[in-house]
Amino acid sequence: MSAQAPTATATATVFSSSASSTRALLTCAVVASPLWAAVSLTQAATRQGFDITRHPLSALSNGGLGWLQITNFLLAGALLVLGATGLRRALGGTPGGTWAPRLVRIAGIGMIAAGAFVMDPVDGFPGGAPSAETATLTWHSYAHFAAGSVTFTSLIAACYVLGRHFGRAGDRSRAIASRVAATALLIGNGWAMSGGRAGTLTLAVGAVTAMLWISVVALRGRRAV
């Protein structure tokens, strides 16, 4: 009995440490999306000349305050990459428990790349920028769009995979919410890519919806650890 006590205590200590690290990693995923959305939307509402129905949130990386949005992309992306490890631990061994975290990690990497490669000024923002019709894209703008495509595709897929995860677990409400979040971004991005009216707004709504759902799932996992 006495010889086994230290072993049991050591095991409990290791388990507690692992649980704490998992909660810390999940906290990164919980914080990433609200942080990105709050910083982006605050700038969208306050920066002179910005119109969310005409300008993508990525355009905020330009101008004198562009460093705010660049930092926002880099930080949120890094938090998602870290948070994906927490999601892997929380969802491990369940349907979708492997691919959902992988896709979240890819989305985080895409956001980091989107912050590193700034899109060109567009459609009069910041002041003096060429109109959308006359703008000539640079290589880093193409790189930004590629990074955005990776991010959006990964987020859409991650939410659909989470829909399967919750569906298999019998959690119908969360399964539906996951699929709604994925579809919101799928439609929002598709409408924007087709040149639809106020497409930048539908894209913003879809992106924020999908990202916030990832945070909700991470928060649920954190409480369960």
C-alpha positions as CSV (number, residue, x, y, z in Angstrom):
1,M,0.0,0.0,0.0
2,S,2.7,2.5,1.1
3,A,4.8,1.6,-2.0
4,Q,1.9,2.3,-4.3
5,A,0.9,5.7,-2.8
6,P,3.7,7.7,-4.4
7,T,2.9,6.2,-7.8
8,A,-0.8,7.1,-7.5
9,T,0.2,10.6,-6.4
10,A,2.6,11.0,-9.3
11,T,-0.1,9.8,-11.7
12,A,-2.6,12.2,-10.4
13,T,-0.1,15.1,-10.6
14,V,0.7,14.2,-14.3
15,F,-3.1,14.0,-15.1
16,S,-3.7,17.4,-13.4
17,S,-0.8,19.0,-15.3
18,S,-2.1,17.5,-18.6
19,A,-5.6,18.8,-18.0
20,S,-4.3,22.3,-17.1
21,S,-2.3,22.5,-20.3
22,T,-5.2,21.3,-22.4
23,R,-7.4,23.9,-20.8
24,A,-4.8,26.6,-21.6
25,L,-4.6,25.5,-25.2
26,L,-8.4,25.5,-25.5
27,T,-8.4,29.0,-24.1
28,C,-6.3,30.1,-27.0
29,A,-9.0,28.7,-29.4
30,V,-11.8,30.3,-27.3
31,V,-10.1,33.8,-27.4
32,A,-8.9,33.8,-31.0
33,S,-12.2,34.4,-32.9
34,P,-13.8,37.0,-30.6
35,L,-10.5,38.9,-30.5
36,W,-10.2,38.9,-34.3
37,A,-13.9,39.8,-34.8
38,A,-13.8,42.6,-32.2
39,V,-10.6,44.3,-33.5
40,S,-11.8,43.9,-37.2
41,L,-15.3,45.2,-36.7
42,T,-14.2,48.1,-34.4
43,Q,-11.8,49.3,-37.1
44,A,-14.5,48.8,-39.8
45,A,-16.8,51.1,-37.8
46,T,-14.2,53.8,-37.0
47,R,-11.6,54.0,-39.8
48,Q,-12.3,56.9,-42.2
49,G,-13.3,55.8,-45.7
50,F,-13.9,52.2,-44.9
51,D,-17.2,50.7,-46.0
52,I,-17.8,47.1,-45.1
53,T,-20.3,46.7,-48.0
54,R,-17.5,47.6,-50.4
55,H,-14.2,46.8,-48.7
56,P,-13.1,43.4,-47.3
57,L,-11.9,43.4,-43.7
58,S,-8.5,42.4,-45.0
59,A,-8.2,45.9,-46.6
60,L,-7.8,47.3,-43.0
61,S,-4.2,46.0,-43.2
62,N,-3.4,49.1,-45.3
63,G,-2.8,52.7,-44.3
64,G,-1.3,54.2,-41.2
65,L,-3.2,52.0,-38.8
66,G,-2.7,48.9,-41.0
67,W,-0.4,47.4,-38.4
68,L,-3.4,46.8,-36.2
69,Q,-5.1,44.4,-38.6
70,I,-1.8,42.8,-39.5
71,T,-1.2,42.1,-35.9
72,N,-4.8,40.9,-35.5
73,F,-4.3,38.3,-38.2
74,L,-1.0,37.1,-36.9
75,L,-2.2,36.8,-33.3
76,A,-5.5,35.2,-34.1
77,G,-3.8,32.8,-36.4
78,A,-1.3,31.8,-33.8
79,L,-4.0,31.3,-31.2
80,L,-5.9,29.0,-33.5
81,V,-2.8,27.0,-34.2
82,L,-2.2,26.5,-30.5
83,G,-5.9,26.0,-29.8
84,A,-6.1,23.2,-32.4
85,T,-3.8,21.1,-30.2
86,G,-6.3,21.6,-27.3
87,L,-9.2,20.6,-29.6
88,R,-7.3,17.5,-30.7
89,R,-7.0,16.4,-27.0
90,A,-10.6,17.3,-26.2
91,L,-12.1,15.5,-29.3
92,G,-9.6,12.7,-29.5
93,G,-11.1,9.3,-30.2
94,T,-14.5,10.7,-31.4
95,P,-15.9,11.0,-34.9
96,G,-14.2,14.0,-36.5
97,G,-11.8,14.3,-33.5
98,T,-8.8,14.0,-35.8
99,W,-9.8,16.2,-38.8
100,A,-11.6,19.0,-37.1
101,P,-8.5,20.1,-35.1
102,R,-6.3,19.6,-38.2
103,L,-8.5,21.9,-40.2
104,V,-8.6,24.5,-37.5
105,R,-4.8,24.4,-37.4
106,I,-4.7,24.9,-41.2
107,A,-7.1,27.8,-40.9
108,G,-4.8,29.4,-38.3
109,I,-1.8,29.0,-40.5
110,G,-3.8,30.6,-43.3
111,M,-4.6,33.6,-41.1
112,I,-0.9,34.0,-40.2
113,A,-0.1,34.0,-44.0
114,A,-2.9,36.5,-44.6
115,G,-1.4,38.8,-42.1
116,A,2.1,38.4,-43.5
117,F,1.0,39.1,-47.1
118,V,-1.0,42.3,-47.2
119,M,-3.6,42.8,-49.9
120,D,-3.4,45.9,-52.0
121,P,-5.4,49.1,-51.3
122,V,-8.7,48.8,-53.1
123,D,-11.7,50.7,-54.2
124,G,-10.7,54.0,-52.6
125,F,-9.5,52.7,-49.3
126,P,-7.3,54.0,-47.8
127,G,-7.9,57.4,-49.3
128,G,-6.3,57.7,-52.8
129,A,-6.4,54.0,-53.6
130,P,-7.5,53.1,-57.1
131,S,-11.0,51.9,-57.8
132,A,-11.7,48.2,-58.0
133,E,-11.9,48.4,-61.8
134,T,-8.5,50.0,-62.4
135,A,-6.5,48.3,-59.7
136,T,-3.5,46.1,-60.7
137,L,-2.8,43.3,-58.2
138,T,0.7,42.7,-56.8
139,W,2.2,39.3,-56.0
140,H,1.6,39.8,-52.2
141,S,-2.1,40.6,-52.9
142,Y,-2.4,37.3,-54.8
143,A,-0.6,35.6,-51.9
144,H,-3.1,37.1,-49.4
145,F,-6.1,35.9,-51.5
146,A,-4.6,32.4,-51.6
147,A,-4.1,32.4,-47.9
148,G,-7.7,33.6,-47.4
149,S,-9.0,30.8,-49.6
150,V,-7.1,28.2,-47.5
151,T,-8.5,29.8,-44.3
152,F,-12.1,29.9,-45.5
153,T,-12.0,26.4,-47.0
154,S,-10.5,25.0,-43.8
155,L,-13.1,26.7,-41.6
156,I,-16.0,25.5,-43.7
157,A,-14.7,22.0,-43.7
158,A,-13.9,22.1,-39.9
159,C,-17.5,23.2,-39.1
160,Y,-19.0,20.5,-41.3
161,V,-16.8,17.9,-39.7
162,L,-17.9,19.2,-36.3
163,G,-21.5,18.8,-37.5
164,R,-20.7,15.1,-38.1
165,H,-19.0,14.9,-34.7
166,F,-22.0,16.3,-32.8
167,G,-24.5,14.3,-35.0
168,R,-22.8,11.0,-34.2
169,A,-22.9,12.0,-30.5
170,G,-26.6,12.6,-30.6
171,D,-26.3,16.3,-30.0
172,R,-28.7,17.5,-32.7
173,S,-28.7,21.2,-31.8
174,R,-24.9,21.6,-32.0
175,A,-24.8,19.5,-35.1
176,I,-27.2,21.9,-36.8
177,A,-25.3,24.9,-35.5
178,S,-22.1,23.6,-36.9
179,R,-23.6,23.1,-40.3
180,V,-25.3,26.5,-40.2
181,A,-21.9,28.1,-39.4
182,A,-20.2,26.3,-42.3
183,T,-23.0,27.1,-44.7
184,A,-23.0,30.8,-43.7
185,L,-19.3,31.1,-44.6
186,L,-19.7,28.9,-47.8
187,I,-22.5,31.1,-49.1
188,G,-20.9,34.4,-47.9
189,N,-17.7,33.6,-49.6
190,G,-19.4,32.3,-52.7
191,W,-21.5,35.4,-53.0
192,A,-18.4,37.6,-52.6
193,M,-16.4,35.7,-55.1
194,S,-19.2,36.0,-57.7
195,G,-19.2,39.7,-57.3
196,G,-22.6,39.9,-55.6
197,R,-23.8,43.1,-54.1
198,A,-22.3,43.8,-50.7
199,G,-20.3,40.6,-51.0
200,T,-17.7,41.8,-48.6
201,L,-20.4,42.1,-46.0
202,T,-21.7,38.6,-46.6
203,L,-18.1,37.3,-46.4
204,A,-17.5,39.1,-43.1
205,V,-20.7,37.7,-41.6
206,G,-19.9,34.2,-42.7
207,A,-16.3,34.3,-41.5
208,V,-17.2,35.7,-38.1
209,T,-20.0,33.2,-37.7
210,A,-17.7,30.2,-38.5
211,M,-14.9,31.5,-36.4
212,L,-17.1,32.2,-33.4
213,W,-18.5,28.7,-33.6
214,I,-15.0,27.2,-33.3
215,S,-14.7,29.3,-30.1
216,V,-18.0,28.0,-28.8
217,V,-16.9,24.4,-29.4
218,A,-13.5,25.1,-27.7
219,L,-15.2,26.6,-24.7
220,R,-17.5,23.5,-24.4
221,G,-14.4,21.3,-24.6
222,R,-12.6,23.4,-22.0
223,R,-15.5,23.0,-19.5
224,A,-15.5,19.3,-20.1
225,V,-11.7,18.8,-19.3
